[in-house]
Amino acid sequence: MQALPFGIRSRRVDGVNGLSMHCLEAGEPGRPCVLLLHGFPELSYSWRKVMPALAAAGYYVIAPDQRGYGGTTGWDGRYDGDLESYRMLNLVQDCLSLLSKLKIERAHVVGHDFGSPVAAYCALTQPDVFRSVVLMSAPFGGKPIGGRSGSIHEELAALGRKHYQWYYSTREADKNMRRCPQGVHAFLRAYYHYKSADWPGNKPFPLKGWIASELVKMPTYYIMDLDKGMAETVAPYMPARPAEWLTDKELGVYADAFERNGFQGGLQWYRCATNPTYSAELGAAVAGRTIDIPSLYIAGASDWGVHQKPGEFERMQNSMCTDMRGCHLVQGAGHWVQQEQPEKTAALLLGFLKA
């Protein structure tokens, strides 16, 4: 059972693009809507600390467990099962269908981690539905870039490393994390710690390009050791005590969900992202387009997600978002900015939404 802060309610919305979608909500329906999209490996629960502040400011806030996650059902989580439904433009359709079922014509959209590109494509392809967009952690630079051509993976392998997104696209990734010797709870504790501001090694800086000699400068949660899975990668970073921003009880909500469902639903997103055919589809979708609705970017100052795709942070500001209202790097936060620094995050969101 989720331990929800006062004012947050759990509900189910059926018939959402083939899904029965579990959502958290706060505030009164009929008020301006803010749609919150989580990333990997997270849940709608990741927004619990900012939802009350948004609701108190007069917004109706809805945060779904996205396709492949948590209490949402109707998705195929088998490696050899349905992959088509996890294509980015179908994830956008999930959002549109959810709003339609709730009889909401327009909404602000906020996405964190892998939820950020979903929010970006919502803004890019449906500007008549979305009033504004907030991208968190993952910048949006337009046409997909990176290891979809060339010899980047061979070059990384020669240096004893591999890219986590292509590892996440392999058959063994789900079992490695779901059946790890330390258990899912301990795995997630170490994973969240390693990518947070609590790990002192997170001191991100811009990389010179999508080349192996630059990518290997990132921590091993992004550019992994060639002979290790993610469970082995994060195990040495298990902290001595729970984080102040994520109690063991709170962590148990995530652990219970991923023990029950496994990770493959979320990993399907990575398989689509690394699939050349689907990448070409997205390239065609963004060709000649920009995000012209008001936009904002928020990330932790200790978040390598800002720079993991060299040049995207800059392209987002210089060319892709034509009405960018600000880029904020929050001190005291790593990758999980809305959980590590919820008050600062909520204040930034509200300042943008009210404007």
SULNORKA-V354967 format. One record per residue. N is the residue number from 1. RES is the residue in one small letter. SS is DSSP state (~ for helix, > for strand, _ for the rest). Layout:
# SULNORKA-V354967
<<N | RES | SS> <N | RES | SS>>
This chain:
# SULNORKA-V354967
<<1 | m | _> <2 | q | _> <3 | a | _> <4 | l | _> <5 | p | _> <6 | f | _> <7 | g | _> <8 | i | _> <9 | r | >> <10 | s | >> <11 | r | >> <12 | r | >> <13 | v | >> <14 | d | >> <15 | g | >> <16 | v | >> <17 | n | _> <18 | g | _> <19 | l | >> <20 | s | >> <21 | m | >> <22 | h | >> <23 | c | >> <24 | l | >> <25 | e | >> <26 | a | >> <27 | g | _> <28 | e | _> <29 | p | _> <30 | g | _> <31 | r | _> <32 | p | _> <33 | c | >> <34 | v | >> <35 | l | >> <36 | l | >> <37 | l | >> <38 | h | _> <39 | g | _> <40 | f | _> <41 | p | _> <42 | e | _> <43 | l | _> <44 | s | ~> <45 | y | ~> <46 | s | ~> <47 | w | ~> <48 | r | ~> <49 | k | ~> <50 | v | ~> <51 | m | ~> <52 | p | ~> <53 | a | ~> <54 | l | ~> <55 | a | ~> <56 | a | ~> <57 | a | _> <58 | g | _> <59 | y | _> <60 | y | >> <61 | v | >> <62 | i | >> <63 | a | >> <64 | p | >> <65 | d | _> <66 | q | _> <67 | r | _> <68 | g | _> <69 | y | _> <70 | g | _> <71 | g | _> <72 | t | _> <73 | t | >> <74 | g | _> <75 | w | _> <76 | d | _> <77 | g | _> <78 | r | _> <79 | y | _> <80 | d | _> <81 | g | _> <82 | d | _> <83 | l | _> <84 | e | ~> <85 | s | ~> <86 | y | ~> <87 | r | _> <88 | m | ~> <89 | l | ~> <90 | n | ~> <91 | l | ~> <92 | v | ~> <93 | q | ~> <94 | d | ~> <95 | c | ~> <96 | l | ~> <97 | s | ~> <98 | l | ~> <99 | l | ~> <100 | s | ~> <101 | k | ~> <102 | l | _> <103 | k | _> <104 | i | _> <105 | e | _> <106 | r | _> <107 | a | >> <108 | h | >> <109 | v | >> <110 | v | >> <111 | g | >> <112 | h | >> <113 | d | _> <114 | f | ~> <115 | g | ~> <116 | s | ~> <117 | p | ~> <118 | v | ~> <119 | a | ~> <120 | a | ~> <121 | y | ~> <122 | c | ~> <123 | a | ~> <124 | l | ~> <125 | t | ~> <126 | q | _> <127 | p | _> <128 | d | _> <129 | v | _> <130 | f | >> <131 | r | >> <132 | s | >> <133 | v | >> <134 | v | >> <135 | l | >> <136 | m | >> <137 | s | _> <138 | a | _> <139 | p | _> <140 | f | _> <141 | g | _> <142 | g | _> <143 | k | _> <144 | p | _> <145 | i | _> <146 | g | _> <147 | g | _> <148 | r | _> <149 | s | _> <150 | g | _> <151 | s | _> <152 | i | ~> <153 | h | ~> <154 | e | ~> <155 | e | ~> <156 | l | ~> <157 | a | ~> <158 | a | ~> <159 | l | _> <160 | g | _> <161 | r | >> <162 | k | >> <163 | h | >> <164 | y | ~> <165 | q | ~> <166 | w | ~> <167 | y | ~> <168 | y | ~> <169 | s | _> <170 | t | _> <171 | r | _> <172 | e | ~> <173 | a | ~> <174 | d | ~> <175 | k | ~> <176 | n | ~> <177 | m | ~> <178 | r | ~> <179 | r | _> <180 | c | _> <181 | p | _> <182 | q | _> <183 | g | _> <184 | v | ~> <185 | h | ~> <186 | a | ~> <187 | f | ~> <188 | l | ~> <189 | r | ~> <190 | a | ~> <191 | y | ~> <192 | y | ~> <193 | h | ~> <194 | y | ~> <195 | k | _> <196 | s | _> <197 | a | _> <198 | d | _> <199 | w | _> <200 | p | _> <201 | g | _> <202 | n | _> <203 | k | _> <204 | p | _> <205 | f | _> <206 | p | _> <207 | l | _> <208 | k | _> <209 | g | _> <210 | w | _> <211 | i | _> <212 | a | ~> <213 | s | ~> <214 | e | ~> <215 | l | ~> <216 | v | _> <217 | k | _> <218 | m | _> <219 | p | _> <220 | t | _> <221 | y | _> <222 | y | _> <223 | i | >> <224 | m | >> <225 | d | >> <226 | l | _> <227 | d | _> <228 | k | _> <229 | g | _> <230 | m | ~> <231 | a | ~> <232 | e | ~> <233 | t | ~> <234 | v | ~> <235 | a | ~> <236 | p | _> <237 | y | _> <238 | m | _> <239 | p | _> <240 | a | _> <241 | r | _> <242 | p | _> <243 | a | >> <244 | e | _> <245 | w | _> <246 | l | >> <247 | t | _> <248 | d | ~> <249 | k | ~> <250 | e | ~> <251 | l | ~> <252 | g | ~> <253 | v | ~> <254 | y | ~> <255 | a | ~> <256 | d | ~> <257 | a | ~> <258 | f | ~> <259 | e | ~> <260 | r | ~> <261 | n | ~> <262 | g | _> <263 | f | _> <264 | q | ~> <265 | g | ~> <266 | g | ~> <267 | l | ~> <268 | q | ~> <269 | w | ~> <270 | y | ~> <271 | r | ~> <272 | c | ~> <273 | a | ~> <274 | t | _> <275 | n | _> <276 | p | ~> <277 | t | ~> <278 | y | ~> <279 | s | ~> <280 | a | ~> <281 | e | ~> <282 | l | ~> <283 | g | ~> <284 | a | ~> <285 | a | ~> <286 | v | ~> <287 | a | _> <288 | g | _> <289 | r | _> <290 | t | _> <291 | i | >> <292 | d | _> <293 | i | _> <294 | p | >> <295 | s | >> <296 | l | >> <297 | y | >> <298 | i | >> <299 | a | >> <300 | g | >> <301 | a | _> <302 | s | _> <303 | d | _> <304 | w | ~> <305 | g | ~> <306 | v | ~> <307 | h | _> <308 | q | _> <309 | k | _> <310 | p | _> <311 | g | _> <312 | e | ~> <313 | f | ~> <314 | e | ~> <315 | r | ~> <316 | m | ~> <317 | q | ~> <318 | n | ~> <319 | s | ~> <320 | m | ~> <321 | c | >> <322 | t | _> <323 | d | _> <324 | m | >> <325 | r | >> <326 | g | >> <327 | c | >> <328 | h | >> <329 | l | >> <330 | v | >> <331 | q | _> <332 | g | _> <333 | a | _> <334 | g | _> <335 | h | _> <336 | w | _> <337 | v | ~> <338 | q | ~> <339 | q | ~> <340 | e | ~> <341 | q | _> <342 | p | ~> <343 | e | ~> <344 | k | ~> <345 | t | ~> <346 | a | ~> <347 | a | ~> <348 | l | ~> <349 | l | ~> <350 | l | ~> <351 | g | ~> <352 | f | ~> <353 | l | ~> <354 | k | ~> <355 | a | _>>
